[in-house]
Amino acid sequence: MDKYIYDDKNGLWYELQGDYYIPCLGLLTEKEKPIGLWGQRHLHYLKEHKRLIYINLMTSDRLNEYLVLLAGTASRTLNALVCFRK
C-alpha cells in the first residue's frame, strides 16, 4: 500500500497510518497582522458581549483579518472626523 494517496473527488491527500488512511490536514501559516488599539477594543467587546460571533471568527480562522479590517475602518473614520472638525 502507498504511504500517501490523493483523492481527486475532494482534493485531499491521505496518509497511511496503521490500516487506515487519515487526511493530511494542517493550519494555514499566515502571519497575524497587528490589530492596533481599535482592534483590541473590539476584540474585548466580542469576547464579553458577542461570544458566538467571536467563536465563529476564531474557528473559521478569520478573527485577525476581521479585526485588522475593522481597525483600519475605525482609524480612517476617526481621521475623517478630526479633519472635518478643523
PDB file with SEQRES, HELIX, SHEET and CRYST1 records, atoms N, CA, C and O in Angstrom:
SEQRES   1 A   86  MET ASP LYS TYR ILE TYR ASP ASP LYS ASN GLY LEU TRP          
SEQRES   2 A   86  TYR GLU LEU GLN GLY ASP TYR TYR ILE PRO CYS LEU GLY          
SEQRES   3 A   86  LEU LEU THR GLU LYS GLU LYS PRO ILE GLY LEU TRP GLY          
SEQRES   4 A   86  GLN ARG HIS LEU HIS TYR LEU LYS GLU HIS LYS ARG LEU          
SEQRES   5 A   86  ILE TYR ILE ASN LEU MET THR SER ASP ARG LEU ASN GLU          
SEQRES   6 A   86  TYR LEU VAL LEU LEU ALA GLY THR ALA SER ARG THR LEU          
SEQRES   7 A   86  ASN ALA LEU VAL CYS PHE ARG LYS                              
HELIX    1 AA1 GLY A   36  HIS A   49  1                                  14    
HELIX    2 AA2 ARG A   51  THR A   59  1                                   9    
HELIX    3 AA3 LEU A   63  ARG A   85  1                                  23    
SHEET    1 AA1 3 TYR A   4  ASP A   7  0                                        
SHEET    2 AA1 3 LEU A  12  GLN A  17 -1                                        
SHEET    3 AA1 3 TYR A  20  PRO A  23 -1                                        
CRYST1    1.000    1.000    1.000  90.00  90.00  90.00 P 1           1          
ATOM      1  N   MET A   1       0.835  -1.182   0.000  1.00  0.00           N  
ATOM      2  CA  MET A   1       0.000   0.000   0.000  1.00  0.00           C  
ATOM      3  C   MET A   1       0.879   1.244   0.000  1.00  0.00           C  
ATOM      4  O   MET A   1       1.943   1.266   0.620  1.00  0.00           O  
ATOM      5  N   ASP A   2       0.427   2.274  -0.699  1.00  0.00           N  
ATOM      6  CA  ASP A   2       1.160   3.527  -0.758  1.00  0.00           C  
ATOM      7  C   ASP A   2       1.049   4.263   0.571  1.00  0.00           C  
ATOM      8  O   ASP A   2       0.023   4.193   1.248  1.00  0.00           O  
ATOM      9  N   LYS A   3       2.114   4.968   0.936  1.00  0.00           N  
ATOM     10  CA  LYS A   3       2.110   5.753   2.180  1.00  0.00           C  
ATOM     11  C   LYS A   3       1.173   6.954   2.057  1.00  0.00           C  
ATOM     12  O   LYS A   3       0.475   7.298   3.011  1.00  0.00           O  
ATOM     13  N   TYR A   4       1.156   7.598   0.873  1.00  0.00           N  
ATOM     14  CA  TYR A   4       0.288   8.755   0.629  1.00  0.00           C  
ATOM     15  C   TYR A   4      -0.535   8.502  -0.619  1.00  0.00           C  
ATOM     16  O   TYR A   4      -0.037   7.949  -1.599  1.00  0.00           O  
ATOM     17  N   ILE A   5      -1.798   8.909  -0.581  1.00  0.00           N  
ATOM     18  CA  ILE A   5      -2.644   8.850  -1.775  1.00  0.00           C  
ATOM     19  C   ILE A   5      -3.389  10.179  -1.902  1.00  0.00           C  
ATOM     20  O   ILE A   5      -3.593  10.894  -0.921  1.00  0.00           O  
ATOM     21  N   TYR A   6      -3.788  10.491  -3.141  1.00  0.00           N  
ATOM     22  CA  TYR A   6      -4.511  11.727  -3.422  1.00  0.00           C  
ATOM     23  C   TYR A   6      -5.897  11.375  -3.938  1.00  0.00           C  
ATOM     24  O   TYR A   6      -6.045  10.527  -4.818  1.00  0.00           O  
ATOM     25  N   ASP A   7      -6.919  12.034  -3.383  1.00  0.00           N  
ATOM     26  CA  ASP A   7      -8.299  11.805  -3.806  1.00  0.00           C  
ATOM     27  C   ASP A   7      -8.736  12.959  -4.701  1.00  0.00           C  
ATOM     28  O   ASP A   7      -8.835  14.095  -4.238  1.00  0.00           O  
ATOM     29  N   ASP A   8      -8.997  12.680  -5.975  1.00  0.00           N  
ATOM     30  CA  ASP A   8      -9.402  13.718  -6.927  1.00  0.00           C  
ATOM     31  C   ASP A   8     -10.780  14.292  -6.605  1.00  0.00           C  
ATOM     32  O   ASP A   8     -11.056  15.444  -6.940  1.00  0.00           O  
ATOM     33  N   LYS A   9     -11.641  13.521  -5.966  1.00  0.00           N  
ATOM     34  CA  LYS A   9     -13.008  13.976  -5.679  1.00  0.00           C  
ATOM     35  C   LYS A   9     -13.039  15.163  -4.715  1.00  0.00           C  
ATOM     36  O   LYS A   9     -13.792  16.115  -4.922  1.00  0.00           O  
ATOM     37  N   ASN A  10     -12.222  15.105  -3.664  1.00  0.00           N  
ATOM     38  CA  ASN A  10     -12.255  16.195  -2.685  1.00  0.00           C  
ATOM     39  C   ASN A  10     -10.957  16.996  -2.627  1.00  0.00           C  
ATOM     40  O   ASN A  10     -10.889  17.991  -1.906  1.00  0.00           O  
ATOM     41  N   GLY A  11      -9.938  16.594  -3.358  1.00  0.00           N  
ATOM     42  CA  GLY A  11      -8.690  17.339  -3.419  1.00  0.00           C  
ATOM     43  C   GLY A  11      -7.817  17.213  -2.184  1.00  0.00           C  
ATOM     44  O   GLY A  11      -7.011  18.103  -1.912  1.00  0.00           O  
ATOM     45  N   LEU A  12      -7.955  16.132  -1.429  1.00  0.00           N  
ATOM     46  CA  LEU A  12      -7.165  15.944  -0.219  1.00  0.00           C  
ATOM     47  C   LEU A  12      -6.144  14.829  -0.383  1.00  0.00           C  
ATOM     48  O   LEU A  12      -6.353  13.868  -1.125  1.00  0.00           O  
ATOM     49  N   TRP A  13      -5.028  14.985   0.333  1.00  0.00           N  
ATOM     50  CA  TRP A  13      -4.030  13.930   0.443  1.00  0.00           C  
ATOM     51  C   TRP A  13      -4.334  13.120   1.682  1.00  0.00           C  
ATOM     52  O   TRP A  13      -4.805  13.661   2.683  1.00  0.00           O  
ATOM     53  N   TYR A  14      -4.066  11.818   1.623  1.00  0.00           N  
ATOM     54  CA  TYR A  14      -4.277  10.920   2.755  1.00  0.00           C  
ATOM     55  C   TYR A  14      -2.978  10.187   3.056  1.00  0.00           C  
ATOM     56  O   TYR A  14      -2.230   9.818   2.150  1.00  0.00           O  
ATOM     57  N   GLU A  15      -2.723   9.982   4.357  1.00  0.00           N  
ATOM     58  CA  GLU A  15      -1.525   9.280   4.803  1.00  0.00           C  
ATOM     59  C   GLU A  15      -1.935   7.973   5.470  1.00  0.00           C  
ATOM     60  O   GLU A  15      -2.875   7.934   6.264  1.00  0.00           O  
ATOM     61  N   LEU A  16      -1.220   6.908   5.138  1.00  0.00           N  
ATOM     62  CA  LEU A  16      -1.493   5.602   5.724  1.00  0.00           C  
ATOM     63  C   LEU A  16      -0.931   5.553   7.146  1.00  0.00           C  
ATOM     64  O   LEU A  16       0.267   5.737   7.363  1.00  0.00           O  
ATOM     65  N   GLN A  17      -1.822   5.301   8.106  1.00  0.00           N  
ATOM     66  CA  GLN A  17      -1.415   5.137   9.499  1.00  0.00           C  
ATOM     67  C   GLN A  17      -2.052   3.851  10.002  1.00  0.00           C  
ATOM     68  O   GLN A  17      -3.257   3.795  10.245  1.00  0.00           O  
ATOM     69  N   GLY A  18      -1.242   2.836  10.153  1.00  0.00           N  
ATOM     70  CA  GLY A  18      -1.763   1.520  10.513  1.00  0.00           C  
ATOM     71  C   GLY A  18      -2.489   0.927   9.323  1.00  0.00           C  
ATOM     72  O   GLY A  18      -1.903   0.759   8.253  1.00  0.00           O  
ATOM     73  N   ASP A  19      -3.757   0.611   9.501  1.00  0.00           N  
ATOM     74  CA  ASP A  19      -4.575   0.061   8.423  1.00  0.00           C  
ATOM     75  C   ASP A  19      -5.485   1.099   7.775  1.00  0.00           C  
ATOM     76  O   ASP A  19      -6.255   0.760   6.876  1.00  0.00           O  
ATOM     77  N   TYR A  20      -5.413   2.361   8.213  1.00  0.00           N  
ATOM     78  CA  TYR A  20      -6.357   3.387   7.762  1.00  0.00           C  
ATOM     79  C   TYR A  20      -5.631   4.546   7.106  1.00  0.00           C  
ATOM     80  O   TYR A  20      -4.493   4.864   7.451  1.00  0.00           O  
ATOM     81  N   TYR A  21      -6.310   5.171   6.154  1.00  0.00           N  
ATOM     82  CA  TYR A  21      -5.823   6.394   5.546  1.00  0.00           C  
ATOM     83  C   TYR A  21      -6.467   7.576   6.260  1.00  0.00           C  
ATOM     84  O   TYR A  21      -7.691   7.686   6.325  1.00  0.00           O  
ATOM     85  N   ILE A  22      -5.630   8.452   6.792  1.00  0.00           N  
ATOM     86  CA  ILE A  22      -6.069   9.623   7.540  1.00  0.00           C  
ATOM     87  C   ILE A  22      -5.774  10.856   6.687  1.00  0.00           C  
ATOM     88  O   ILE A  22      -4.685  10.952   6.120  1.00  0.00           O  
ATOM     89  N   PRO A  23      -6.722  11.815   6.575  1.00  0.00           N  
ATOM     90  CA  PRO A  23      -6.452  13.011   5.782  1.00  0.00           C  
ATOM     91  C   PRO A  23      -5.294  13.825   6.357  1.00  0.00           C  
ATOM     92  O   PRO A  23      -5.159  13.963   7.573  1.00  0.00           O  
ATOM     93  N   CYS A  24      -4.473  14.355   5.473  1.00  0.00           N  
ATOM     94  CA  CYS A  24      -3.358  15.214   5.882  1.00  0.00           C  
ATOM     95  C   CYS A  24      -3.891  16.644   5.975  1.00  0.00           C  
ATOM     96  O   CYS A  24      -4.031  17.332   4.964  1.00  0.00           O  
ATOM     97  N   LEU A  25      -4.180  17.076   7.180  1.00  0.00           N  
ATOM     98  CA  LEU A  25      -4.729  18.406   7.398  1.00  0.00           C  
ATOM     99  C   LEU A  25      -3.751  19.228   8.222  1.00  0.00           C  
ATOM    100  O   LEU A  25      -2.980  18.684   9.012  1.00  0.00           O  
ATOM    101  N   GLY A  26      -3.788  20.526   8.036  1.00  0.00           N  
ATOM    102  CA  GLY A  26      -2.929  21.425   8.800  1.00  0.00           C  
ATOM    103  C   GLY A  26      -3.510  22.816   8.801  1.00  0.00           C  
ATOM    104  O   GLY A  26      -4.399  23.129   8.008  1.00  0.00           O  
ATOM    105  N   LEU A  27      -3.011  23.650   9.687  1.00  0.00           N  
ATOM    106  CA  LEU A  27      -3.452  25.027   9.766  1.00  0.00           C  
ATOM    107  C   LEU A  27      -2.718  25.874   8.745  1.00  0.00           C  
ATOM    108  O   LEU A  27      -1.587  25.575   8.362  1.00  0.00           O  
ATOM    109  N   LEU A  28      -3.380  26.935   8.312  1.00  0.00           N  
ATOM    110  CA  LEU A  28      -2.733  27.878   7.419  1.00  0.00           C  
ATOM    111  C   LEU A  28      -1.633  28.600   8.176  1.00  0.00           C  
ATOM    112  O   LEU A  28      -1.752  28.835   9.379  1.00  0.00           O  
ATOM    113  N   THR A  29      -0.572  28.949   7.482  1.00  0.00           N  
ATOM    114  CA  THR A  29       0.563  29.585   8.137  1.00  0.00           C  
ATOM    115  C   THR A  29       0.645  31.068   7.797  1.00  0.00           C  
ATOM    116  O   THR A  29       1.727  31.581   7.513  1.00  0.00           O  
ATOM    117  N   GLU A  30      -0.476  31.748   7.825  1.00  0.00           N  
ATOM    118  CA  GLU A  30      -0.470  33.176   7.562  1.00  0.00           C  
ATOM    119  C   GLU A  30       0.017  33.910   8.803  1.00  0.00           C  
ATOM    120  O   GLU A  30      -0.298  33.524   9.929  1.00  0.00           O  
ATOM    121  N   LYS A  31       0.786  34.970   8.589  1.00  0.00           N  
ATOM    122  CA  LYS A  31       1.250  35.767   9.709  1.00  0.00           C  
ATOM    123  C   LYS A  31       0.118  36.684  10.169  1.00  0.00           C  
ATOM    124  O   LYS A  31      -0.610  37.255   9.357  1.00  0.00           O  
ATOM    125  N   GLU A  32      -0.009  36.808  11.475  1.00  0.00           N  
ATOM    126  CA  GLU A  32      -1.019  37.705  12.004  1.00  0.00           C  
ATOM    127  C   GLU A  32      -0.535  39.137  11.895  1.00  0.00           C  
ATOM    128  O   GLU A  32       0.631  39.427  12.166  1.00  0.00           O  
ATOM    129  N   LYS A  33      -1.419  40.024  11.503  1.00  0.00           N  
ATOM    130  CA  LYS A  33      -1.092  41.431  11.388  1.00  0.00           C  
ATOM    131  C   LYS A  33      -1.482  42.123  12.698  1.00  0.00           C  
ATOM    132  O   LYS A  33      -2.399  41.673  13.384  1.00  0.00           O  
ATOM    133  N   PRO A  34      -0.796  43.203  13.046  1.00  0.00           N  
ATOM    134  CA  PRO A  34      -1.156  43.916  14.275  1.00  0.00           C  
ATOM    135  C   PRO A  34      -2.538  44.549  14.139  1.00  0.00           C  
ATOM    136  O   PRO A  34      -2.878  45.090  13.087  1.00  0.00           O  
ATOM    137  N   ILE A  35      -3.332  44.479  15.208  1.00  0.00           N  
ATOM    138  CA  ILE A  35      -4.715  44.954  15.142  1.00  0.00           C  
ATOM    139  C   ILE A  35      -4.888  46.348  15.725  1.00  0.00           C  
ATOM    140  O   ILE A  35      -5.938  46.959  15.524  1.00  0.00           O  
ATOM    141  N   GLY A  36      -3.919  46.862  16.423  1.00  0.00           N  
ATOM    142  CA  GLY A  36      -3.987  48.222  16.941  1.00  0.00           C  
ATOM    143  C   GLY A  36      -4.987  48.381  18.079  1.00  0.00           C  
ATOM    144  O   GLY A  36      -5.588  47.416  18.551  1.00  0.00           O  
ATOM    145  N   LEU A  37      -5.143  49.623  18.501  1.00  0.00           N  
ATOM    146  CA  LEU A  37      -5.996  49.950  19.643  1.00  0.00           C  
ATOM    147  C   LEU A  37      -7.459  49.613  19.383  1.00  0.00           C  
ATOM    148  O   LEU A  37      -8.115  48.993  20.220  1.00  0.00           O  
ATOM    149  N   TRP A  38      -7.975  50.023  18.214  1.00  0.00           N  
ATOM    150  CA  TRP A  38      -9.396  49.808  17.932  1.00  0.00           C  
ATOM    151  C   TRP A  38      -9.707  48.329  17.757  1.00  0.00           C  
ATOM    152  O   TRP A  38     -10.783  47.874  18.146  1.00  0.00           O  
ATOM    153  N   GLY A  39      -8.792  47.583  17.185  1.00  0.00           N  
ATOM    154  CA  GLY A  39      -8.981  46.149  17.052  1.00  0.00           C  
ATOM    155  C   GLY A  39      -8.984  45.453  18.400  1.00  0.00           C  
ATOM    156  O   GLY A  39      -9.770  44.533  18.627  1.00  0.00           O  
ATOM    157  N   GLN A  40      -8.100  45.893  19.300  1.00  0.00           N  
ATOM    158  CA  GLN A  40      -8.061  45.308  20.643  1.00  0.00           C  
ATOM    159  C   GLN A  40      -9.333  45.601  21.414  1.00  0.00           C  
ATOM    160  O   GLN A  40      -9.854  44.738  22.121  1.00  0.00           O  
ATOM    161  N   ARG A  41      -9.832  46.820  21.278  1.00  0.00           N  
ATOM    162  CA  ARG A  41     -11.078  47.179  21.965  1.00  0.00           C  
ATOM    163  C   ARG A  41     -12.248  46.359  21.432  1.00  0.00           C  
ATOM    164  O   ARG A  41     -13.089  45.895  22.202  1.00  0.00           O  
ATOM    165  N   HIS A  42     -12.299  46.185  20.122  1.00  0.00           N  
ATOM    166  CA  HIS A  42     -13.396  45.407  19.552  1.00  0.00           C  
ATOM    167  C   HIS A  42     -13.266  43.928  19.912  1.00  0.00           C  
ATOM    168  O   HIS A  42     -14.271  43.250  20.125  1.00  0.00           O  
ATOM    169  N   LEU A  43     -12.047  43.431  19.978  1.00  0.00           N  
ATOM    170  CA  LEU A  43     -11.825  42.055  20.409  1.00  0.00           C  
ATOM    171  C   LEU A  43     -12.354  41.852  21.822  1.00  0.00           C  
ATOM    172  O   LEU A  43     -13.021  40.855  22.099  1.00  0.00           O  
ATOM    173  N   HIS A  44     -12.064  42.779  22.706  1.00  0.00           N  
ATOM    174  CA  HIS A  44     -12.572  42.700  24.080  1.00  0.00           C  
ATOM    175  C   HIS A  44     -14.105  42.730  24.084  1.00  0.00           C  
ATOM    176  O   HIS A  44     -14.738  41.978  24.826  1.00  0.00           O  
ATOM    177  N   TYR A  45     -14.695  43.588  23.264  1.00  0.00           N  
ATOM    178  CA  TYR A  45     -16.154  43.669  23.151  1.00  0.00           C  
ATOM    179  C   TYR A  45     -16.743  42.349  22.661  1.00  0.00           C  
ATOM    180  O   TYR A  45     -17.742  41.879  23.204  1.00  0.00           O  
ATOM    181  N   LEU A  46     -16.141  41.757  21.653  1.00  0.00           N  
ATOM    182  CA  LEU A  46     -16.634  40.480  21.134  1.00  0.00           C  
ATOM    183  C   LEU A  46     -16.564  39.391  22.196  1.00  0.00           C  
ATOM    184  O   LEU A  46     -17.504  38.612  22.355  1.00  0.00           O  
ATOM    185  N   LYS A  47     -15.452  39.338  22.921  1.00  0.00           N  
ATOM    186  CA  LYS A  47     -15.295  38.308  23.951  1.00  0.00           C  
ATOM    187  C   LYS A  47     -16.313  38.466  25.067  1.00  0.00           C  
ATOM    188  O   LYS A  47     -16.821  37.473  25.587  1.00  0.00           O  
ATOM    189  N   GLU A  48     -16.616  39.698  25.440  1.00  0.00           N  
ATOM    190  CA  GLU A  48     -17.515  39.946  26.563  1.00  0.00           C  
ATOM    191  C   GLU A  48     -18.995  39.892  26.176  1.00  0.00           C  
ATOM    192  O   GLU A  48     -19.811  39.374  26.939  1.00  0.00           O  
ATOM    193  N   HIS A  49     -19.353  40.423  24.996  1.00  0.00           N  
ATOM    194  CA  HIS A  49     -20.765  40.621  24.677  1.00  0.00           C  
ATOM    195  C   HIS A  49     -21.275  39.850  23.461  1.00  0.00           C  
ATOM    196  O   HIS A  49     -22.480  39.623  23.350  1.00  0.00           O  
ATOM    197  N   LYS A  50     -20.412  39.450  22.568  1.00  0.00           N  
ATOM    198  CA  LYS A  50     -20.808  38.749  21.337  1.00  0.00           C  
ATOM    199  C   LYS A  50     -20.013  37.459  21.211  1.00  0.00           C  
ATOM    200  O   LYS A  50     -19.277  37.264  20.244  1.00  0.00           O  
ATOM    201  N   ARG A  51     -20.165  36.591  22.183  1.00  0.00           N  
ATOM    202  CA  ARG A  51     -19.369  35.370  22.290  1.00  0.00           C  
ATOM    203  C   ARG A  51     -19.512  34.463  21.061  1.00  0.00           C  
ATOM    204  O   ARG A  51     -18.524  33.888  20.605  1.00  0.00           O  
ATOM    205  N   LEU A  52     -20.714  34.333  20.528  1.00  0.00           N  
ATOM    206  CA  LEU A  52     -20.938  33.459  19.380  1.00  0.00           C  
ATOM    207  C   LEU A  52     -20.196  33.956  18.141  1.00  0.00           C  
ATOM    208  O   LEU A  52     -19.584  33.165  17.424  1.00  0.00           O  
ATOM    209  N   ILE A  53     -20.249  35.252  17.892  1.00  0.00           N  
ATOM    210  CA  ILE A  53     -19.523  35.818  16.751  1.00  0.00           C  
ATOM    211  C   ILE A  53     -18.025  35.615  16.932  1.00  0.00           C  
ATOM    212  O   ILE A  53     -17.320  35.268  15.984  1.00  0.00           O  
ATOM    213  N   TYR A  54     -17.540  35.832  18.158  1.00  0.00           N  
ATOM    214  CA  TYR A  54     -16.124  35.634  18.460  1.00  0.00           C  
ATOM    215  C   TYR A  54     -15.708  34.191  18.182  1.00  0.00           C  
ATOM    216  O   TYR A  54     -14.679  33.961  17.547  1.00  0.00           O  
ATOM    217  N   ILE A  55     -16.484  33.227  18.643  1.00  0.00           N  
ATOM    218  CA  ILE A  55     -16.152  31.815  18.443  1.00  0.00           C  
ATOM    219  C   ILE A  55     -16.202  31.448  16.966  1.00  0.00           C  
ATOM    220  O   ILE A  55     -15.341  30.712  16.484  1.00  0.00           O  
ATOM    221  N   ASN A  56     -17.202  31.954  16.238  1.00  0.00           N  
ATOM    222  CA  ASN A  56     -17.292  31.672  14.803  1.00  0.00           C  
ATOM    223  C   ASN A  56     -16.086  32.222  14.047  1.00  0.00           C  
ATOM    224  O   ASN A  56     -15.550  31.550  13.165  1.00  0.00           O  
ATOM    225  N   LEU A  57     -15.659  33.430  14.381  1.00  0.00           N  
ATOM    226  CA  LEU A  57     -14.492  34.012  13.720  1.00  0.00           C  
ATOM    227  C   LEU A  57     -13.218  33.259  14.092  1.00  0.00           C  
ATOM    228  O   LEU A  57     -12.339  33.070  13.252  1.00  0.00           O  
ATOM    229  N   MET A  58     -13.118  32.835  15.335  1.00  0.00           N  
ATOM    230  CA  MET A  58     -11.938  32.082  15.780  1.00  0.00           C  
ATOM    231  C   MET A  58     -11.840  30.740  15.061  1.00  0.00           C  
ATOM    232  O   MET A  58     -10.777  30.378  14.556  1.00  0.00           O  
ATOM    233  N   THR A  59     -12.956  30.001  15.014  1.00  0.00           N  
ATOM    234  CA  THR A  59     -12.906  28.661  14.430  1.00  0.00           C  
ATOM    235  C   THR A  59     -12.762  28.687  12.910  1.00  0.00           C  
ATOM    236  O   THR A  59     -12.269  27.726  12.320  1.00  0.00           O  
ATOM    237  N   SER A  60     -13.182  29.768  12.278  1.00  0.00           N  
ATOM    238  CA  SER A  60     -13.020  29.863  10.828  1.00  0.00           C  
ATOM    239  C   SER A  60     -11.686  30.512  10.453  1.00  0.00           C  
ATOM    240  O   SER A  60     -11.397  30.706   9.272  1.00  0.00           O  
ATOM    241  N   ASP A  61     -10.868  30.850  11.470  1.00  0.00           N  
ATOM    242  CA  ASP A  61      -9.543  31.445  11.263  1.00  0.00           C  
ATOM    243  C   ASP A  61      -9.612  32.782  10.526  1.00  0.00           C  
ATOM    244  O   ASP A  61      -8.752  33.096   9.703  1.00  0.00           O  
ATOM    245  N   ARG A  62     -10.658  33.569  10.837  1.00  0.00           N  
ATOM    246  CA  ARG A  62     -10.822  34.878  10.207  1.00  0.00           C  
ATOM    247  C   ARG A  62     -10.825  36.013  11.221  1.00  0.00           C  
ATOM    248  O   ARG A  62     -11.073  37.159  10.847  1.00  0.00           O  
ATOM    249  N   LEU A  63     -10.559  35.733  12.484  1.00  0.00           N  
ATOM    250  CA  LEU A  63     -10.645  36.756  13.527  1.00  0.00           C  
ATOM    251  C   LEU A  63      -9.642  37.873  13.294  1.00  0.00           C  
ATOM    252  O   LEU A  63     -10.013  39.046  13.326  1.00  0.00           O  
ATOM    253  N   ASN A  64      -8.382  37.536  13.059  1.00  0.00           N  
ATOM    254  CA  ASN A  64      -7.371  38.567  12.865  1.00  0.00           C  
ATOM    255  C   ASN A  64      -7.671  39.416  11.641  1.00  0.00           C  
ATOM    256  O   ASN A  64      -7.542  40.639  11.684  1.00  0.00           O  
ATOM    257  N   GLU A  65      -8.067  38.778  10.560  1.00  0.00           N  
ATOM    258  CA  GLU A  65      -8.412  39.504   9.331  1.00  0.00           C  
ATOM    259  C   GLU A  65      -9.551  40.480   9.585  1.00  0.00           C  
ATOM    260  O   GLU A  65      -9.509  41.622   9.127  1.00  0.00           O  
ATOM    261  N   TYR A  66     -10.568  40.034  10.312  1.00  0.00           N  
ATOM    262  CA  TYR A  66     -11.719  40.870  10.642  1.00  0.00           C  
ATOM    263  C   TYR A  66     -11.301  42.065  11.498  1.00  0.00           C  
ATOM    264  O   TYR A  66     -11.731  43.190  11.247  1.00  0.00           O  
ATOM    265  N   LEU A  67     -10.463  41.822  12.510  1.00  0.00           N  
ATOM    266  CA  LEU A  67     -10.043  42.895  13.401  1.00  0.00           C  
ATOM    267  C   LEU A  67      -9.132  43.906  12.700  1.00  0.00           C  
ATOM    268  O   LEU A  67      -9.204  45.100  12.987  1.00  0.00           O  
ATOM    269  N   VAL A  68      -8.295  43.450  11.803  1.00  0.00           N  
ATOM    270  CA  VAL A  68      -7.433  44.366  11.036  1.00  0.00           C  
ATOM    271  C   VAL A  68      -8.299  45.263  10.151  1.00  0.00           C  
ATOM    272  O   VAL A  68      -8.063  46.469  10.072  1.00  0.00           O  
ATOM    273  N   LEU A  69      -9.294  44.685   9.489  1.00  0.00           N  
ATOM    274  CA  LEU A  69     -10.199  45.466   8.645  1.00  0.00           C  
ATOM    275  C   LEU A  69     -10.976  46.480   9.481  1.00  0.00           C  
ATOM    276  O   LEU A  69     -11.102  47.641   9.091  1.00  0.00           O  
ATOM    277  N   LEU A  70     -11.494  46.047  10.623  1.00  0.00           N  
ATOM    278  CA  LEU A  70     -12.245  46.933  11.495  1.00  0.00           C  
ATOM    279  C   LEU A  70     -11.364  48.061  12.031  1.00  0.00           C  
ATOM    280  O   LEU A  70     -11.794  49.214  12.069  1.00  0.00           O  
ATOM    281  N   ALA A  71     -10.146  47.743  12.441  1.00  0.00           N  
ATOM    282  CA  ALA A  71      -9.233  48.754  12.974  1.00  0.00           C  
ATOM    283  C   ALA A  71      -8.906  49.797  11.912  1.00  0.00           C  
ATOM    284  O   ALA A  71      -8.851  50.988  12.216  1.00  0.00           O  
ATOM    285  N   GLY A  72      -8.691  49.371  10.687  1.00  0.00           N  
ATOM    286  CA  GLY A  72      -8.425  50.315   9.608  1.00  0.00           C  
ATOM    287  C   GLY A  72      -9.597  51.226   9.336  1.00  0.00           C  
ATOM    288  O   GLY A  72      -9.421  52.428   9.135  1.00  0.00           O  
ATOM    289  N   THR A  73     -10.801  50.664   9.329  1.00  0.00           N  
ATOM    290  CA  THR A  73     -12.005  51.454   9.112  1.00  0.00           C  
ATOM    291  C   THR A  73     -12.207  52.458  10.242  1.00  0.00           C  
ATOM    292  O   THR A  73     -12.526  53.620   9.992  1.00  0.00           O  
ATOM    293  N   ALA A  74     -12.024  52.015  11.476  1.00  0.00           N  
ATOM    294  CA  ALA A  74     -12.192  52.912  12.624  1.00  0.00           C  
ATOM    295  C   ALA A  74     -11.163  54.029  12.598  1.00  0.00           C  
ATOM    296  O   ALA A  74     -11.486  55.180  12.891  1.00  0.00           O  
ATOM    297  N   SER A  75      -9.940  53.702  12.251  1.00  0.00           N  
ATOM    298  CA  SER A  75      -8.885  54.715  12.189  1.00  0.00           C  
ATOM    299  C   SER A  75      -9.171  55.750  11.104  1.00  0.00           C  
ATOM    300  O   SER A  75      -9.003  56.947  11.335  1.00  0.00           O  
ATOM    301  N   ARG A  76      -9.600  55.305   9.926  1.00  0.00           N  
ATOM    302  CA  ARG A  76      -9.929  56.241   8.846  1.00  0.00           C  
ATOM    303  C   ARG A  76     -11.123  57.110   9.219  1.00  0.00           C  
ATOM    304  O   ARG A  76     -11.142  58.299   8.899  1.00  0.00           O  
ATOM    305  N   THR A  77     -12.110  56.540   9.885  1.00  0.00           N  
ATOM    306  CA  THR A  77     -13.286  57.304  10.306  1.00  0.00           C  
ATOM    307  C   THR A  77     -12.890  58.375  11.314  1.00  0.00           C  
ATOM    308  O   THR A  77     -13.345  59.516  11.218  1.00  0.00           O  
ATOM    309  N   LEU A  78     -12.051  58.019  12.275  1.00  0.00           N  
ATOM    310  CA  LEU A  78     -11.588  58.989  13.267  1.00  0.00           C  
ATOM    311  C   LEU A  78     -10.803  60.113  12.595  1.00  0.00           C  
ATOM    312  O   LEU A  78     -10.998  61.286  12.916  1.00  0.00           O  
ATOM    313  N   ASN A  79      -9.923  59.763  11.672  1.00  0.00           N  
ATOM    314  CA  ASN A  79      -9.153  60.785  10.961  1.00  0.00           C  
ATOM    315  C   ASN A  79     -10.069  61.710  10.164  1.00  0.00           C  
ATOM    316  O   ASN A  79      -9.838  62.918  10.128  1.00  0.00           O  
ATOM    317  N   ALA A  80     -11.091  61.169   9.534  1.00  0.00           N  
ATOM    318  CA  ALA A  80     -12.031  61.990   8.773  1.00  0.00           C  
ATOM    319  C   ALA A  80     -12.797  62.935   9.690  1.00  0.00           C  
ATOM    320  O   ALA A  80     -13.033  64.089   9.335  1.00  0.00           O  
ATOM    321  N   LEU A  81     -13.183  62.455  10.857  1.00  0.00           N  
ATOM    322  CA  LEU A  81     -13.903  63.302  11.807  1.00  0.00           C  
ATOM    323  C   LEU A  81     -13.020  64.422  12.338  1.00  0.00           C  
ATOM    324  O   LEU A  81     -13.478  65.553  12.502  1.00  0.00           O  
ATOM    325  N   VAL A  82     -11.760  64.114  12.606  1.00  0.00           N  
ATOM    326  CA  VAL A  82     -10.839  65.125  13.099  1.00  0.00           C  
ATOM    327  C   VAL A  82     -10.582  66.171  12.023  1.00  0.00           C  
ATOM    328  O   VAL A  82     -10.564  67.365  12.322  1.00  0.00           O  
ATOM    329  N   CYS A  83     -10.387  65.755  10.795  1.00  0.00           N  
ATOM    330  CA  CYS A  83     -10.159  66.690   9.689  1.00  0.00           C  
ATOM    331  C   CYS A  83     -11.405  67.534   9.431  1.00  0.00           C  
ATOM    332  O   CYS A  83     -11.286  68.718   9.117  1.00  0.00           O  
ATOM    333  N   PHE A  84     -12.577  66.958   9.557  1.00  0.00           N  
ATOM    334  CA  PHE A  84     -13.825  67.681   9.331  1.00  0.00           C  
ATOM    335  C   PHE A  84     -14.021  68.758  10.395  1.00  0.00           C  
ATOM    336  O   PHE A  84     -14.566  69.826  10.117  1.00  0.00           O  
ATOM    337  N   ARG A  85     -13.579  68.473  11.592  1.00  0.00           N  
ATOM    338  CA  ARG A  85     -13.764  69.394  12.719  1.00  0.00           C  
ATOM    339  C   ARG A  85     -12.896  70.635  12.570  1.00  0.00           C  
ATOM    340  O   ARG A  85     -13.280  71.700  13.052  1.00  0.00           O  
ATOM    341  N   LYS A  86     -11.753  70.538  11.927  1.00  0.00           N  
ATOM    342  CA  LYS A  86     -10.820  71.677  11.800  1.00  0.00           C  
ATOM    343  C   LYS A  86     -11.345  72.760  10.919  1.00  0.00           C  
ATOM    344  O   LYS A  86     -10.674  73.773  10.720  1.00  0.00           O  
TER     345      LYS A  86                                                      
END                                                                             
